[in-house]
Amino acid sequence: MQKLFDGYHDFIKILVFPLFFLTLFGAIRVQQFDFTLVSHWLFSIIIVLTTVIVVTMCFFRNKSKALFSNVYKILLKHIGIVVCTSMIMIVALQVLILLNTQTPIGWDVGDVMNAVIHPRSGIEYVSINPNNLFLISIYHSLYQLFLSQGTSLATTWLFFQILTAIELDFSIICIVLFTYKVFNRRVALNAYLLFFFLFMLTPYIQTPYSDIAVLVPISLALLCFAGLETATHVYLKLLFAILIGFLFVVVYETKPSGIVLLIAWTLDDITRELLNKHKSRKTLNLIVVLVVMLSFVGGQYVANKFVEIHSPVRVVKNRALPWQNFVLIGMTGNGGYNSPIRHTTLDFVTTKKMAQYSSQQISKRLNTLGFVSYLQFLAGKQIRNTDRGDFSWGQEGIPQPPFNRTKGSLQDRIRSV
């Protein structure tokens, strides 16, 4: 077991640390850090905060350290009250922001919402992108349950944007509970503060899409992982294993790439148990892994039936973009979205022909670049894909005007941010 741990540690030092610093380098080049592009009042706040920090660090360093330490200890001691109080404040701010922005989002987010509200007009989009069908089916069910056909477009968007904020907040609470359960109070507080300052007021609360929706089943699955590792009763372990399998079905149907967490856990658990010398424990844990896999397979069948019965959109078969298309897009140009490649691929009409075309282009691209040039391309892609923070949905594509005209200075300032 120690050898396995040492192997993970070496892997982190060799690969993960360099990638982390490469990502950090790209992130600090974010366009939102360009002071010439921010509003005057926001720049004024930045100047005041910077001045306060510099003066504090230069003239009150020891006192500020002591103050920070004391405040941190208080937060740590009353972490439950801190989380509850700050979450109430954040929810109020989120609602205030959403009520004053009232802006739709274009591209895939807009297409998903269009399919939710008007299923017939979403046939073409869903046929090409069937990976969003599960989310559309769930959101359409919520639309029918809480709204009506006569509901205005602005109210419908606001409903799903508030739902997105709830999904984010709920996920953060689950992640804090997970870190508290697996690690300790200090790690839980640090995790919460990280999410609080970086993600709670993210522009993503305006995007009813899988990027946020997938956090709900993932965070619940993390809690189940914590329960699985700490449970002592066999039946309780099996219950958590079943829940993990079902939750990752939702993860996979919402955001297929999210399944990587389950794959990593499975490989890690199997490797650990193969090195485990205790036969009874090894057998039990391997059974748990098997139960997770069987639950996933069974849950996948249930999910397919759910979509088949409750899907509001009739999907045209053999029109879906193959995974090879996205690989080709990711290794061409600057590595970002590539509209010409997408349209050229769609001209081949069927999924099989599109896959063949994309595979041929991937092979040509690899032969053209070579090993060293491809590594150089990947490094540049990693930097470019992190230099925008999480604002890409708000700045890519065609800008979407708000549903209503700006009323008052407060609303104008919120929208300008």
C-alpha positions in Angstrom: 0.0 0.0 0.0 2.9 2.4 0.8 4.4 1.7 -2.7 1.0 2.7 -4.2 0.9 5.9 -2.2 4.5 6.7 -3.2 3.6 6.1 -6.8 0.7 8.5 -6.7 3.0 11.1 -5.0 5.6 10.7 -7.7 3.0 11.0 -10.4 1.7 14.3 -8.9 5.2 15.7 -8.8 6.1 14.7 -12.3 2.9 15.5 -14.2 0.3 17.3 -12.2 2.4 20.0 -10.7 3.8 21.2 -14.1 0.3 21.2 -15.5 -1.0 23.1 -12.5 1.5 25.9 -13.0 0.9 25.9 -16.7 -2.8 26.3 -16.0 -2.1 29.1 -13.4 0.0 30.9 -16.0 -2.9 30.8 -18.4 -5.4 31.9 -15.7 -3.5 35.0 -14.6 -3.6 36.2 -18.3 -7.4 36.3 -18.1 -9.0 39.1 -20.1 -11.0 40.1 -17.0 -7.7 41.2 -15.4 -7.2 43.8 -18.0 -8.0 47.0 -16.1 -8.7 48.9 -19.2 -11.8 46.8 -19.8 -13.5 47.1 -16.4 -15.9 49.8 -15.4 -14.7 52.9 -13.7 -16.5 52.1 -10.4 -15.1 48.6 -10.3 -11.6 50.0 -11.0 -12.0 52.5 -8.2 -12.9 49.6 -5.8 -9.8 47.7 -7.0 -7.6 50.8 -6.3 -9.0 51.2 -2.7 -8.6 47.5 -1.9 -5.1 47.4 -3.3 -4.1 50.5 -1.2 -5.6 49.0 2.0 -3.8 45.7 1.4 -0.4 47.4 0.7 -0.7 49.8 3.7 -1.7 46.9 6.0 1.1 44.6 4.8 3.7 47.4 5.1 2.8 49.0 8.4 0.6 46.5 10.3 2.0 43.2 9.2 2.2 41.6 12.6 -1.1 42.9 13.8 -2.8 41.8 10.5 -1.4 38.3 10.8 -2.7 38.1 14.4 -6.0 39.4 13.3 -6.3 37.0 10.4 -5.3 34.1 12.7 -7.9 35.0 15.3 -10.6 35.5 12.7 -9.8 32.2 11.0 -9.9 30.4 14.4 -13.4 31.9 15.0 -14.6 30.8 11.6 -13.1 27.4 12.2 -14.9 27.1 15.6 -18.2 28.2 14.3 -18.0 26.7 10.8 -21.7 25.6 10.8 -22.9 29.1 11.6 -20.5 30.7 9.1 -21.6 28.5 6.2 -25.3 28.9 6.9 -25.1 32.7 7.4 -22.9 33.3 4.4 -25.0 31.0 2.2 -28.1 33.0 3.1 -26.3 36.2 2.1 -25.0 34.7 -1.1 -28.5 33.4 -2.1 -29.9 36.9 -1.6 -27.1 38.3 -3.8 -27.6 35.7 -6.5 -31.3 36.4 -6.7 -30.6 40.2 -6.8 -28.1 39.7 -9.6 -30.4 37.5 -11.6 -33.4 39.7 -11.2 -31.4 42.7 -12.4 -29.5 41.0 -15.3 -32.4 39.1 -16.9 -30.3 38.2 -19.9 -30.5 35.0 -22.0 -27.4 33.1 -23.1 -26.8 32.0 -26.7 -25.1 29.0 -28.3 -25.7 25.6 -26.7 -27.3 27.1 -23.6 -29.9 28.9 -25.7 -30.5 25.9 -27.8 -31.2 23.7 -24.8 -33.6 26.3 -23.4 -35.3 26.5 -26.7 -35.8 22.8 -26.8 -37.1 22.8 -23.2 -39.7 25.5 -24.0 -40.5 24.6 -27.6 -39.5 20.9 -28.1 -40.5 20.8 -31.8 -38.0 23.5 -32.7 -35.2 21.6 -30.9 -35.3 18.5 -33.1 -32.3 19.5 -35.3 -30.2 20.5 -32.3 -30.9 17.5 -30.2 -30.4 15.1 -33.2 -26.9 16.5 -33.6 -26.2 16.8 -29.9 -28.2 13.9 -28.2 -25.9 14.2 -25.2 -28.1 17.0 -23.9 -31.4 15.0 -24.3 -31.4 13.8 -20.7 -31.0 17.3 -19.3 -33.6 18.7 -21.7 -36.1 15.9 -20.6 -35.6 16.8 -16.9 -35.8 20.5 -17.5 -38.9 20.1 -19.7 -40.6 18.1 -16.9 -39.8 20.9 -14.5 -41.1 23.5 -17.0 -44.4 21.6 -17.3 -44.7 21.2 -13.5 -43.9 24.7 -12.4 -44.6 26.9 -15.4 -47.0 27.0 -18.3 -47.1 27.7 -22.1 -48.2 31.2 -21.4 -45.2 32.1 -19.2 -43.1 34.8 -20.6 -39.6 34.0 -22.0 -38.0 36.3 -19.4 -39.8 34.6 -16.5 -38.9 31.1 -17.9 -35.2 32.0 -18.2 -35.3 33.5 -14.7 -36.8 30.3 -13.3 -34.1 28.1 -14.7 -31.3 30.6 -13.8 -32.5 30.6 -10.2 -32.6 26.7 -10.4 -29.0 26.8 -11.7 -27.9 28.9 -8.7 -29.7 26.5 -6.4 -27.8 23.6 -8.1 -24.5 25.4 -7.5 -25.2 26.2 -3.9 -26.4 22.7 -3.0 -23.4 21.2 -4.6 -21.0 23.4 -2.6 -22.7 22.4 0.6 -22.3 18.7 -0.3 -18.7 19.2 -1.2 -18.0 21.0 2.2 -19.7 18.1 4.0 -17.6 15.6 2.0 -14.3 17.4 2.9 -15.4 17.6 6.5 -16.2 13.8 6.6 -13.1 12.7 4.7 -10.6 15.1 6.1 -11.3 17.6 8.9 -12.9 20.9 9.9 -9.9 23.0 8.6 -10.0 21.4 5.1 -13.8 21.8 5.0 -13.5 25.5 5.8 -10.7 26.1 3.3 -12.8 24.3 0.6 -15.8 26.4 1.4 -13.8 29.7 1.4 -12.3 28.7 -2.0 -15.8 28.1 -3.5 -17.2 31.1 -1.7 -14.8 33.6 -3.3 -14.4 32.0 -6.7 -17.6 30.3 -7.6 -20.6 31.5 -5.6 -21.2 34.6 -7.8 -19.8 33.2 -11.0 -21.6 34.2 -14.3 -22.4 30.5 -14.6 -25.5 31.1 -12.5 -26.9 32.6 -15.7 -26.4 29.4 -17.7 -29.0 26.7 -17.3 -26.7 24.0 -18.7 -25.0 20.7 -17.9 -21.8 22.5 -16.7 -23.6 23.4 -13.4 -26.3 20.7 -13.4 -23.8 17.9 -13.3 -22.3 19.2 -10.0 -25.4 18.0 -8.1 -25.0 14.2 -8.8 -21.2 14.5 -8.6 -21.3 16.2 -5.2 -23.9 13.6 -3.9 -21.7 10.8 -5.3 -18.7 12.3 -3.3 -20.8 12.1 -0.1 -21.6 8.5 -0.9 -17.9 7.8 -1.5 -17.3 9.2 2.0 -20.0 7.1 3.4 -18.6 4.0 1.6 -15.1 4.5 3.0 -16.3 5.1 6.6 -19.2 2.7 6.9 -18.5 -0.4 8.9 -21.7 -2.4 8.2 -21.7 -4.5 5.1 -25.3 -3.6 4.1 -24.6 0.1 4.5 -21.5 -0.2 2.2 -23.7 -2.0 -0.4 -26.3 0.7 -0.2 -23.7 3.4 -0.8 -22.3 1.4 -3.7 -25.8 1.2 -5.3 -26.3 4.9 -4.9 -22.9 5.7 -6.4 -23.7 3.6 -9.5 -27.1 5.3 -10.0 -25.7 8.8 -9.4 -23.0 8.3 -12.0 -25.6 7.3 -14.5 -27.1 10.8 -14.0 -23.6 12.2 -14.2 -22.9 10.4 -17.5 -26.3 11.3 -19.0 -25.8 15.0 -18.0 -22.1 15.4 -18.8 -20.4 12.3 -20.2 -16.9 13.5 -19.3 -17.9 13.5 -15.6 -17.6 9.7 -15.7 -13.9 10.0 -15.4 -14.2 10.3 -11.6 -15.9 6.9 -11.4 -13.3 5.4 -13.7 -10.5 6.8 -11.5 -12.1 5.5 -8.4 -12.6 2.0 -9.9 -9.0 1.7 -11.1 -7.7 3.0 -7.8 -9.9 0.6 -5.7 -9.1 -2.4 -7.8 -5.3 -1.6 -7.6 -5.5 -1.2 -3.8 -7.3 -4.5 -3.3 -5.0 -6.4 -5.6 -2.1 -5.2 -3.3 -4.2 -5.9 -0.2 -3.0 -9.0 1.8 -6.2 -9.3 3.8 -8.3 -11.8 1.8 -11.7 -11.2 3.6 -11.4 -7.4 3.2 -10.2 -7.8 -0.4 -13.2 -9.9 -1.3 -15.7 -7.5 0.3 -14.2 -4.4 -1.4 -14.1 -6.1 -4.8 -17.8 -7.1 -4.3 -18.5 -3.4 -3.6 -16.8 -2.4 -6.9 -18.8 -5.0 -8.7 -22.1 -3.7 -7.1 -21.2 -0.2 -8.3 -20.6 -1.4 -11.8 -23.8 -3.4 -11.9 -25.8 -0.5 -10.5 -24.4 1.7 -13.2 -25.4 -0.7 -15.9 -28.9 -1.2 -14.4 -29.3 2.6 -13.9 -28.2 3.2 -17.5 -31.1 1.0 -18.6 -33.5 2.9 -16.4 -32.2 6.3 -17.7 -32.6 5.2 -21.3 -36.2 4.2 -20.6 -36.8 7.5 -18.8 -35.6 9.5 -21.8 -37.5 7.3 -24.2 -40.8 7.9 -22.3 -40.4 11.5 -21.2 -38.3 13.0 -23.9 -40.1 16.0 -25.4 -38.0 16.0 -28.6 -38.2 13.4 -31.4 -34.5 12.6 -32.2 -33.6 11.9 -35.8 -31.3 8.8 -35.7 -27.8 8.7 -37.2 -27.4 12.5 -37.2 -25.3 12.8 -34.0 -21.9 14.3 -34.2 -19.3 11.6 -33.4 -16.8 11.9 -30.6 -14.1 12.0 -33.3 -15.4 15.4 -34.4 -14.7 17.0 -31.0 -11.3 15.4 -30.9 -10.5 17.0 -34.3 -11.8 20.4 -33.2 -9.7 20.2 -30.1 -6.5 19.6 -32.0 -7.0 22.1 -34.8 -6.5 25.8 -35.0 -6.2 27.2 -31.4 -7.9 24.1 -29.9 -11.1 25.9 -29.2 -14.5 25.8 -30.9 -14.2 25.5 -34.7 -17.3 26.3 -36.7 -15.9 25.5 -40.2 -14.9 22.0 -39.1 -18.3 21.4 -37.5 -20.2 22.5 -40.6 -17.9 20.5 -42.9 -18.4 17.4 -40.7 -22.2 17.8 -40.7 -22.2 17.9 -44.5 -21.5 14.1 -44.4 -25.0 13.7 -42.9 -24.7 10.3 -41.2 -22.8 9.7 -38.0 -20.8 6.9 -39.6 -19.6 9.0 -42.5 -18.8 11.9 -40.1 -16.8 9.6 -37.9 -14.8 8.3 -40.9 -14.1 11.9 -42.1 -13.0 13.1 -38.7 -10.7 10.1 -38.1 -9.0 10.7 -41.4 -8.5 14.4 -40.6 -7.1 13.5 -37.1 -4.6 11.1 -38.7 -3.5 13.9 -41.1 -3.2 16.4 -38.3 -1.0 14.1 -36.2 1.3 13.3 -39.1 1.6 17.0 -39.9 2.5 18.1 -36.4 4.7 15.3 -35.2 5.4 14.5 -31.5 7.2 17.7 -30.4 5.0 20.1 -32.3 1.9 18.4 -30.9 3.2 18.8 -27.3 3.8 22.5 -28.1 0.3 22.8 -29.4 -1.1 21.2 -26.3 0.8 23.6 -24.1 -0.5 26.5 -26.0 -4.0 25.1 -25.9 -3.9 24.7 -22.2 -2.9 28.3 -21.7 -5.5 29.7 -24.1 -8.3 27.6 -22.6 -7.7 29.0 -19.1 -7.1 32.6 -19.9 -10.8 33.5 -19.8 -11.8 32.2 -16.4 -15.3 30.8 -16.6 -16.8 33.7 -18.5 -16.7 32.1 -21.9 -20.4 31.5 -22.2 -21.0 35.2 -21.6 -18.5 36.5 -24.2 -18.5 33.9 -27.0 -21.0 34.0 -29.8 -23.5 36.7 -30.5 -24.1 39.1 -27.5 -27.6 38.6 -26.1 -29.5 41.8 -25.1 -31.5 41.8 -21.8 -35.2 41.0 -21.9 -36.0 44.4 -20.5 -34.5 47.9 -20.6 -32.2 49.0 -17.8 -34.0 50.7 -15.0 -32.0 52.7 -12.4 -28.3 53.0 -11.7 -28.1 49.8 -9.6 -29.3 47.6 -12.4 -27.0 49.4 -14.9 -24.0 48.7 -12.7 -24.9 45.1 -12.2 -25.3 44.5 -15.9 -22.1 46.4 -16.7 -20.1 43.9 -14.6 
